[in-house]
Amino acid sequence: MSNRRDFLRTAGQATVGAWLTGGTVSGLAQPVRRDVRIAGQPATVVDIHAHCVFPEVAAILPAGMATPFNAGFPGLTLGPDRLEVMDARGIDVQALSVNQYWWYAEDRDLAQRIVRMHDEGLAEWCEAYPDRFVALSSVALQFPDLAAAQLEYAVNELGHRGASIGGHVANEPPTSAEYDAFWAKAQELDVPIFMHPNNAMNVVREGGLAGRGNLGNIVGNPLETTVFLTHMMFDGVLDRFPRLKVCGAHGGGYLPSYFGRTEVACGIRANANCANQKLPSEYLRDQVFVDTMVFSEEGLRHLVAETGVSQIVYGSDIPYDWPDTIDIVVDSPSLSDADKRAILGGNLVELLRIET
């Protein structure tokens, strides 16, 4: 992959220079980056929730295997258009991840090769654009020992800043002792784990979210995030690994919206059988992070009330077509200027060890 790396490095240097100066690449004028400001001063914006795919992985799949990712979706394959979108919104840095997790169904050898190709592709892209991107590995979580080794390689050898995982593996949450090898490695490396759902296929019967409204996404994704984060608390994972940091996509799902029920469940339900040693609110304000994808001032205000400013990070879901939340943060009447800076970038600068 050295030829591709050399190409990306050359292209990256030329393209970044053009974007910063408003110059040209291949004769095409490029837009100047939006300058996000708080109280008149520039604000750093860092994005935890950024999708991508590497179509090259199809070359290592078995003959006849259907390509199991939506590589044709506009903007998923990384190219100059990703920088255009980021610049238009005012995003300074994205944490990229490949997060459909279709390789969770593959055998150990193929899953290892798929993840290695993803990780090295991400490393090449980040090397080409070092001021604009960092990477999250997407490990083969169905083999926890392999996932731990993949995370260690990605962080220590490739410079990745953490990992992205799904909310379930073969329809079970990754919260039993079987997965402790992976969680232990994440804690040892002191890197965050970003959880992204896949339509709650582990908790909803087949066809249960069919019909109008794309409910697999609209309802299923936040539902899966809610189930995952709740398992992380009630199954004792966050107690076994007290320095572990996990981030739930889509505002933490429905968890913060009805958190009072979660807070009291273990104390009032005789059959709850909870393994957690602390109140759920203690995890929510320390080890659990959530992104800003709630799309309204009231949603953001409530999220802050339940989690605290320190646990909220900006997420865009690029390239998918969701409303952006930068202006909701900037214009929020319930947040201080310091709160706004923390949510838009400061919390992730610290969590992902980004140099600014």
Residue pairs with C-beta under 8 A, 6 or more apart in sequence:
1 120
1 121
1 124
4 124
5 124
5 127
5 128
8 124
8 125
8 127
8 128
9 127
9 128
11 128
12 127
12 128
12 129
13 128
14 25
15 25
15 30
15 80
15 83
15 129
16 83
16 129
16 131
16 132
17 23
18 24
18 25
18 30
19 30
19 31
19 32
19 33
19 83
19 87
20 33
22 29
22 30
22 31
22 32
23 30
24 30
25 80
30 84
30 87
31 84
31 87
31 88
32 87
33 86
33 87
33 90
34 87
34 88
34 89
34 90
35 42
35 90
36 42
36 43
36 45
36 90
36 326
36 330
36 344
37 43
37 330
38 330
38 337
38 340
38 341
38 344
39 337
43 330
43 340
43 341
43 344
43 345
44 92
44 93
44 341
44 344
44 345
44 346
44 349
44 356
45 89
45 90
45 91
45 92
45 93
45 314
45 326
45 344
45 345
46 91
46 92
46 93
46 94
46 95
46 313
46 314
46 344
46 345
46 348
46 349
46 352
46 354
47 86
47 91
47 93
47 94
47 95
47 314
47 315
47 316
47 318
47 348
48 95
48 194
48 247
48 291
48 313
48 314
48 315
48 348
48 352
49 194
49 196
49 249
49 291
49 293
49 315
49 316
49 317
49 318
50 94
50 95
50 96
50 97
50 316
50 317
50 318
51 76
51 97
51 98
51 99
51 317
51 318
51 319
51 320
52 76
52 77
52 78
52 82
52 96
52 97
52 98
52 122
53 69
53 70
53 71
53 76
53 77
53 98
53 100
54 77
54 78
54 98
54 117
54 118
54 121
55 67
55 69
55 71
55 77
56 117
56 121
57 69
57 114
57 117
57 118
58 67
58 71
60 110
60 113
60 114
60 117
61 67
61 110
62 110
68 100
68 102
69 100
69 102
70 76
70 100
71 77
73 319
74 81
74 319
75 81
75 82
75 85
75 318
75 319
76 319
78 96
78 125
82 94
82 318
82 319
83 129
83 132
85 318
85 319
86 92
86 94
86 132
86 318
89 316
89 324
89 326
90 326
91 316
91 318
91 326
92 132
92 345
93 131
93 132
93 133
93 134
93 345
93 348
93 354
94 132
94 133
94 134
94 316
94 318
95 133
95 134
95 135
95 136
95 161
95 162
95 194
95 348
95 352
96 122
96 125
96 126
96 133
96 134
96 135
96 136
97 122
97 135
97 136
97 137
97 138
97 163
97 164
97 194
97 196
98 118
98 122
98 138
98 164
99 138
99 164
99 166
99 194
99 196
100 198
101 138
101 141
101 165
101 166
101 198
103 110
103 111
103 114
103 115
103 140
104 111
104 140
104 141
104 142
104 166
104 169
104 170
105 142
105 170
106 114
106 140
108 140
108 143
108 146
111 140
111 142
111 143
111 146
112 140
112 146
112 150
114 140
115 137
115 138
115 139
115 140
115 150
116 150
118 137
118 138
119 135
119 137
119 150
119 153
119 154
119 158
119 160
120 158
122 135
122 136
122 137
122 158
122 160
123 135
123 158
123 159
123 160
125 133
125 135
126 133
126 134
126 135
126 159
134 159
134 160
134 161
134 352
134 354
135 154
135 158
135 159
135 160
135 161
136 160
136 161
136 162
136 163
136 164
136 194
137 150
137 151
137 154
137 155
137 158
137 160
137 162
137 163
137 164
138 163
138 164
138 165
139 146
139 147
139 148
139 150
139 151
139 154
139 163
139 165
139 182
140 146
140 147
140 150
141 147
141 165
141 166
141 169
141 174
141 179
141 182
142 169
142 170
144 174
144 178
144 179
144 180
144 181
144 182
145 181
145 182
147 163
147 181
147 182
147 185
148 181
148 182
148 184
148 185
149 185
151 163
151 182
151 185
151 186
151 189
151 191
152 185
152 189
154 160
154 163
155 161
155 162
155 189
155 191
156 189
160 191
161 191
161 192
161 352
161 353
161 354
162 186
162 191
162 192
162 193
162 194
162 352
163 186
163 191
163 193
163 194
164 193
164 194
164 195
164 196
165 174
165 193
165 194
165 195
165 196
166 195
166 196
166 197
166 198
167 173
167 195
167 196
167 197
167 198
167 200
167 202
167 224
167 225
167 227
167 228
168 174
168 201
168 202
168 224
168 228
169 179
171 201
171 202
172 202
173 202
173 227
173 228
173 231
173 232
173 235
174 182
175 231
175 232
175 235
175 236
175 237
176 235
179 237
180 237
180 240
180 241
183 237
183 240
183 241
183 244
184 241
186 192
186 193
186 241
186 244
187 241
187 243
187 244
190 243
191 245
192 245
192 246
192 247
192 289
192 351
192 352
193 244
193 245
193 246
193 247
194 246
194 247
194 249
195 225
195 228
195 229
195 246
195 247
195 248
195 249
196 249
197 220
197 221
197 222
197 223
197 224
197 225
197 228
197 249
197 250
197 253
198 221
198 224
199 209
199 216
199 217
199 220
199 221
199 224
200 209
200 216
200 219
200 220
200 221
200 223
200 224
200 227
201 216
201 220
201 224
202 224
202 227
203 223
203 224
203 227
204 216
204 220
204 223
209 215
209 216
209 219
209 220
210 216
221 249
221 250
221 253
222 250
222 251
222 253
222 254
223 253
223 254
224 253
225 248
225 249
225 250
225 252
225 253
225 254
225 255
226 252
226 253
226 254
226 255
227 253
228 248
228 253
229 246
229 248
229 252
229 253
229 255
229 288
230 255
230 262
230 280
231 237
232 238
232 246
232 283
232 288
233 262
233 276
233 280
233 283
233 288
234 265
234 266
234 272
234 274
234 275
234 276
234 280
235 275
235 276
236 275
236 276
236 277
237 244
238 244
238 246
238 276
238 283
238 287
238 288
239 275
239 276
239 277
239 278
242 287
244 287
245 287
245 289
245 351
246 287
246 288
246 289
247 288
247 289
247 290
247 291
247 313
248 255
248 288
248 289
248 290
248 291
249 291
249 293
249 315
249 317
250 291
250 293
250 315
251 290
251 291
251 292
251 293
251 294
251 299
251 303
252 288
252 290
252 291
252 303
252 307
255 262
255 284
256 284
256 290
256 302
256 303
256 306
256 307
257 302
259 280
259 281
259 284
259 306
262 280
263 279
263 280
263 281
265 272
265 274
266 272
266 274
266 276
276 283
281 306
284 306
284 307
284 311
285 307
285 308
285 310
285 311
286 311
288 307
288 311
289 311
289 312
289 313
289 347
289 351
290 303
290 307
290 311
290 312
290 313
291 312
291 313
291 314
291 315
292 300
292 303
292 312
292 313
292 314
292 315
292 325
292 328
292 329
292 343
293 315
293 317
293 322
293 325
294 300
294 302
294 303
294 325
295 322
295 323
295 325
295 328
296 328
297 328
297 331
297 332
297 333
297 334
300 312
300 325
300 328
300 329
300 332
300 334
300 335
301 332
301 334
303 312
304 312
304 334
304 335
304 339
309 335
309 339
309 342
309 343
309 347
310 342
310 347
311 347
312 342
312 343
312 347
313 343
313 347
313 348
313 351
314 325
314 326
314 329
314 343
314 344
314 345
314 348
315 325
316 322
316 324
316 325
326 344
329 335
329 340
329 343
329 344
330 340
330 344
332 339
332 340
335 343
345 356
348 354
349 356
